[in-house]
Amino acid sequence: MKYNNKTARYRTSGLALAVGASLLLSGCATTNNPNDPFEKFNRAMFTFNDAVDRNALKPVATAYKEVTPSFVQTGVNNFFGNLSDLWSSANNFAQFKGRDGLNDLGRFAMNSTLGLVGLLDVATPAGLRKHNEDLGQTLGYWGIPSGPYLMLPILGPSTVRDTVALPGDWWGDAWTHVDNIPLRNSGILLRAVDQRASVLDASNLLEDAALDRYEFIRDGYLQRRASKVLDTDKAQERSEKVQGQIDKVQEKVTERLEKLGVKKPETPGGDTPSQDAPAAPADAAPATDSAPNNPPVPAPVSSGAATK
């Protein structure tokens, strides 16, 4: 695999110019939604992308999924996913996530060798989880706000921050550095078709269920991106692990106390009497809280005692 930095620079510059033109065109459209001030432009791009998808990409993806054997589809997905682990590792290191960076680097090394240049994913069963970090998430980690929502031509949902990061993500994609232009473009097209085929069922369900597909896609994308930048998924995992450790400690403490003969104290103030209290005899008279109504009668005096 050869690399052509000059070609990559030209491609990056062209993408940056296209993004700048999109931003200029969208500047005149405003709405009341603070997250989507360019809604008029975005809806126009959404309509354009939807037409391209319905007439070109979706039919090709459908045929690809029906004709191509499943193991070939899996191999294609694994191959390009393995290349993305390199850039994900770099972004993890840029976010000071050293453990995740080493994890993704280990995934790339393992799948590139034992996994036959990435066609097989042997790293996931080995316990190396995939992270999918990109430059947009790295910028968000360092406090750069996402900015307004943008619907890019062909590329789909994005934000101003993620759009600015696109040239870096393109450069970080190892496949874009392939010097053989026909091979490189064929690979890019194959990856796009494979990715579209992987979400065919979800897109069909969305078309049937969503009243406004534009709003559904926009809100879902913004929420997902915010979750990935803030690592809320990882925070939930860490919270569950911590809670599990706390439960295990409590179980061990309870078992230790039971071995020592210490019983768990009962809740004070309850109506249930203590089990250690002695039970009252069955024939015992009931206790009363008040004095009897009649005074006690004195014992009679004997006659012998009276004569004395």
Secondary structure as GFF3:
##gff-version 3
##sequence-region A 1 308
A	DSSP	alpha_helix	5	26	.	.	.	ID=ss1
A	DSSP	alpha_helix	39	52	.	.	.	ID=ss2
A	DSSP	pi_helix	53	57	.	.	.	ID=ss3
A	DSSP	alpha_helix	58	67	.	.	.	ID=ss4
A	DSSP	alpha_helix	70	94	.	.	.	ID=ss5
A	DSSP	alpha_helix	98	113	.	.	.	ID=ss6
A	DSSP	alpha_helix	135	141	.	.	.	ID=ss7
A	DSSP	beta_strand	149	152	.	.	.	ID=ss8
A	DSSP	beta_strand	156	159	.	.	.	ID=ss9
A	DSSP	alpha_helix	160	172	.	.	.	ID=ss10
A	DSSP	three_ten_helix	174	177	.	.	.	ID=ss11
A	DSSP	alpha_helix	181	198	.	.	.	ID=ss12
A	DSSP	alpha_helix	200	209	.	.	.	ID=ss13
A	DSSP	alpha_helix	213	230	.	.	.	ID=ss14
A	DSSP	alpha_helix	232	259	.	.	.	ID=ss15
A	DSSP	alpha_helix	303	307	.	.	.	ID=ss16
###
